[in-house]
Amino acid sequence: MDLKYIYKSIIAVAILGMASCKPELSSITPSKGTADFSRYIAVGNSLTSGYADNGLYLEGQKNSFPEMIAGQMKAVGGGAFYTPFFKDSEADGSGYKILTGFTATGQPVIGDQKAHTAIRTTSPVTLFTKYVGEINNFGVPGIKLAHINIPQYGNLNNYFERMLPTDFPNNSTTYLNFVTAKPFTFFSMWLGNNDILGYATTGGADPNDQPTPQNAFASLYSATAEVMTKNNAKGVVATVPDILATPYFNTVTLASLLAAVRVNAPTINALYIKTGKNITRAATAKDYFVLTLASANIIGTGAIPYGLFPSNPIESKWVLDQDEATVVSDHVTAYNNTIRSVAASKGLAIVDAFALLKEYGAGKVVNGVPVSSAYITGNLFSLDGIHLTPMGYAMIGNEFIKSINAKYGSSIPIVDITRYRGVKFP
């Protein structure tokens, strides 16, 4: 069957599920418990900002999980919550990916949405239109825990630069000082993902994007939690997700690549890769190919067909080999052990995003809606294969709410996930 019709059938089932399986409403009286939500701030990276589809844009910002939980907090005394939204006239923000259709064989065609971006200049670097106003959502795509005390970071990250009052290249305010400049009563903190993500998504091939050392991460995370709680603010933190369980690393597989190659070269039974240790060998099922390899469309091309012979192997940037995957897993485990330990010592609520996204990714039905880590059809992950859809952010938002309620005795109402979409079909 044509994959195009499979995709549309699955989305139709999801829509029917939304219509027929609305969640039951609770009669519990909302209560703030022992927490004070009068000024809630969200500290974090792209997952906090609402980044999706390989970009930050207005619809994604409006569907960030902090926006959702801040809205629910209003029932228990939560105050105003401000996100540094792009203007309506610049709703495409940084630009992002869209699903434009399917090929004759049913493969998705991904395009770019960039008609109304918020880019104010591209020289000497790309900068976005400045945001002026109050901020509660401090999510900055690309930021690592290792970056939060760098005075010049506002000159290195254009998402952070647009929040700051000073223009590039004259910024000297650290991220941690910026988010704590005004008093706050409650915070969420989801940092640490990018300290390993860049290494993974570049196949370990970028010498400038290596994992943050585990000891340095532990020291910095503990010090950051100390700053966030020094004025008796309560909060919730989250673990680093299982990066290797995302569609980015599970959509393009050795089996799928070999199947495609064998259409024209039926005798081929191996693909060759260049590992991070500069060794050429046949790929195995324990190696991870990155999602972007599919759109590159380079396998089997050239006088010596790319990847089909040891003399022209698939470059390291397209594959996270078995040893590099172990590095990712080891660092994520260490980071999460630190996060759990610090949360316990500081009395903070914690969301186990690692376990949650792995559970949802394996496939389940939530409020009548099927979700999984399947690319495009799974409802959970957006078109970049790493970040979440609005529905995915609603699910993670509910876990934040549940963790807050359990820790502080509050009764913040959860979000109705059926109000939020998965991947948008053309």
Backbone hydrogen bonds, N-H to C=O, Kabsch-Sander energy under -0.5 kcal/mol:
donor,donor_aa,acceptor,acceptor_aa,energy
3,L,105,T,-0.6
5,Y,2,D,-1.0
6,I,2,D,-1.5
7,Y,3,L,-2.9
8,K,4,K,-2.0
9,S,5,Y,-2.2
10,I,6,I,-2.4
11,I,7,Y,-2.1
12,A,8,K,-1.8
13,V,9,S,-2.1
14,A,10,I,-2.1
15,I,11,I,-2.1
16,L,12,A,-2.3
17,G,13,V,-2.3
18,M,14,A,-2.0
19,A,15,I,-1.9
20,S,16,L,-2.0
21,C,17,G,-1.8
34,T,408,Y,-2.8
35,A,32,K,-1.8
37,F,35,A,-0.5
41,I,186,F,-2.2
42,A,136,N,-3.0
43,V,41,I,-0.5
43,V,188,S,-3.1
44,G,138,F,-0.5
45,N,190,W,-1.0
48,T,45,N,-1.0
49,S,45,N,-1.7
50,G,46,S,-1.3
51,Y,46,S,-1.8
52,A,55,G,-2.6
55,G,52,A,-1.2
57,Y,55,G,-0.6
58,L,91,A,-2.2
61,Q,57,Y,-2.4
62,K,58,L,-2.4
63,N,59,E,-0.9
63,N,60,G,-0.6
64,S,61,Q,-1.5
68,M,64,S,-1.8
69,I,65,F,-2.6
70,A,66,P,-2.5
71,G,67,E,-1.8
72,Q,68,M,-1.7
73,M,69,I,-2.3
74,K,70,A,-0.9
75,A,72,Q,-1.4
76,V,73,M,-2.3
77,G,74,K,-1.1
78,G,73,M,-2.5
79,G,37,F,-1.5
85,F,83,T,-2.8
90,E,87,K,-1.5
91,A,88,D,-1.2
92,D,116,H,-2.4
93,G,90,E,-2.2
93,G,116,H,-0.6
94,S,56,L,-2.4
95,G,92,D,-3.2
96,Y,113,Q,-1.8
97,K,53,D,-3.1
98,I,111,G,-2.2
100,T,98,I,-0.7
100,T,109,V,-2.6
101,G,109,V,-1.0
103,T,107,Q,-3.0
106,G,103,T,-1.9
109,V,101,G,-2.8
110,I,108,P,-0.6
111,G,98,I,-3.1
113,Q,96,Y,-3.3
114,K,112,D,-0.6
117,T,114,K,-0.5
118,A,93,G,-2.8
120,R,118,A,-0.5
120,R,127,L,-2.7
121,T,127,L,-1.4
127,L,121,T,-2.5
129,T,118,A,-3.1
131,Y,162,R,-3.1
136,N,82,Y,-3.6
137,N,82,Y,-2.1
138,F,42,A,-2.7
138,F,136,N,-0.9
140,V,44,G,-2.1
143,I,140,V,-1.8
147,H,144,K,-1.6
148,I,144,K,-0.5
148,I,145,L,-1.1
150,I,147,H,-2.0
153,Y,150,I,-1.7
155,N,152,Q,-2.3
156,L,153,Y,-1.5
157,N,153,Y,-1.6
158,N,156,L,-0.5
161,E,157,N,-2.4
162,R,158,N,-1.3
163,M,160,F,-1.4
164,L,160,F,-0.9
164,L,161,E,-0.6
170,N,167,D,-2.5
174,T,172,S,-0.5
176,L,148,I,-2.4
178,F,174,T,-2.1
179,V,175,Y,-2.4
180,T,176,L,-1.3
181,A,178,F,-1.0
185,T,39,R,-2.2
186,F,39,R,-1.7
187,F,234,K,-1.6
188,S,41,I,-1.8
189,M,236,V,-2.3
190,W,43,V,-2.4
195,D,192,G,-0.7
196,I,193,N,-1.5
197,L,193,N,-2.0
198,G,194,N,-0.8
200,A,196,I,-1.8
201,T,197,L,-3.0
202,T,198,G,-1.4
203,G,200,A,-1.7
204,G,199,Y,-2.8
205,A,202,T,-1.8
209,D,206,D,-1.8
212,T,195,D,-1.8
217,F,213,P,-2.5
218,A,214,Q,-2.3
219,S,215,N,-2.2
220,L,216,A,-2.4
221,Y,217,F,-2.8
222,S,218,A,-1.9
223,A,219,S,-2.0
224,T,220,L,-2.4
225,A,221,Y,-2.3
226,E,222,S,-1.7
227,V,223,A,-1.8
228,M,224,T,-2.5
229,T,225,A,-1.6
230,K,227,V,-0.9
232,N,229,T,-1.9
234,K,185,T,-1.6
236,V,187,F,-2.1
237,V,349,A,-2.4
238,A,189,M,-1.3
239,T,351,V,-2.2
243,I,241,P,-1.4
245,A,242,D,-1.8
246,T,243,I,-1.6
248,Y,385,G,-1.9
249,F,246,T,-1.5
250,N,247,P,-0.8
251,T,247,P,-1.5
253,T,251,T,-0.8
257,L,253,T,-2.4
258,L,254,L,-2.5
259,A,255,A,-2.1
260,A,256,S,-1.9
261,V,257,L,-2.3
262,R,258,L,-2.4
263,V,260,A,-0.8
264,N,261,V,-1.3
265,A,261,V,-2.0
268,I,265,A,-2.0
272,Y,307,G,-2.8
273,I,281,R,-2.9
274,K,314,I,-2.6
275,T,273,I,-0.6
275,T,279,I,-2.9
278,N,275,T,-1.9
281,R,273,I,-2.0
281,R,279,I,-0.5
283,A,271,L,-3.3
287,D,284,T,-1.8
288,Y,320,L,-2.8
289,F,252,V,-0.7
289,F,287,D,-0.5
290,V,318,W,-2.0
291,L,248,Y,-1.4
293,L,290,V,-1.7
294,A,291,L,-1.4
295,S,291,L,-0.6
296,A,292,T,-1.3
297,N,293,L,-1.0
297,N,294,A,-0.8
298,I,293,L,-0.5
300,G,306,Y,-2.8
301,T,298,I,-2.0
306,Y,301,T,-2.6
307,G,312,N,-3.4
308,L,305,P,-1.8
309,F,305,P,-0.7
312,N,309,F,-2.0
314,I,272,Y,-3.1
318,W,315,E,-1.8
319,V,316,S,-1.4
320,L,288,Y,-3.5
321,D,319,V,-0.9
325,A,321,D,-2.8
326,T,322,Q,-1.6
327,V,323,D,-1.5
328,V,324,E,-2.1
329,S,325,A,-2.5
330,D,326,T,-2.6
331,H,327,V,-2.2
332,V,328,V,-2.6
333,T,329,S,-2.3
334,A,330,D,-2.2
335,Y,331,H,-3.1
336,N,332,V,-2.5
337,N,333,T,-2.0
338,T,334,A,-2.0
339,I,335,Y,-2.4
340,R,336,N,-2.5
341,S,337,N,-2.1
342,V,338,T,-2.9
343,A,339,I,-2.4
344,A,340,R,-2.1
345,S,341,S,-2.2
346,K,342,V,-2.0
347,G,343,A,-0.7
347,G,344,A,-0.6
348,L,343,A,-2.6
349,A,235,G,-2.2
351,V,237,V,-2.6
352,D,350,I,-0.5
353,A,351,V,-1.7
356,L,352,D,-2.5
357,L,353,A,-2.4
358,K,354,F,-1.3
359,E,355,A,-2.4
360,Y,356,L,-2.8
361,G,357,L,-2.2
362,A,358,K,-1.4
363,G,360,Y,-1.4
364,K,371,V,-2.2
366,V,364,K,-0.5
366,V,369,V,-2.9
367,N,365,V,-0.5
369,V,366,V,-2.1
371,V,364,K,-3.0
372,S,378,G,-2.2
373,S,361,G,-2.3
377,T,375,Y,-2.1
378,G,374,A,-1.7
379,N,376,I,-0.6
380,L,372,S,-0.9
382,S,387,H,-3.2
385,G,382,S,-1.9
389,T,380,L,-2.2
391,M,421,R,-2.5
393,Y,389,T,-2.8
394,A,390,P,-2.0
395,M,391,M,-2.0
396,I,392,G,-2.2
397,G,393,Y,-2.5
398,N,394,A,-2.0
399,E,395,M,-1.4
400,F,396,I,-1.9
401,I,397,G,-2.3
402,K,398,N,-2.7
403,S,399,E,-2.3
404,I,400,F,-2.5
405,N,401,I,-2.8
406,A,402,K,-2.3
407,K,403,S,-2.1
408,Y,404,I,-2.7
409,G,405,N,-1.3
411,S,31,S,-3.1
417,I,415,V,-1.0
419,R,416,D,-1.7
420,Y,417,I,-2.0
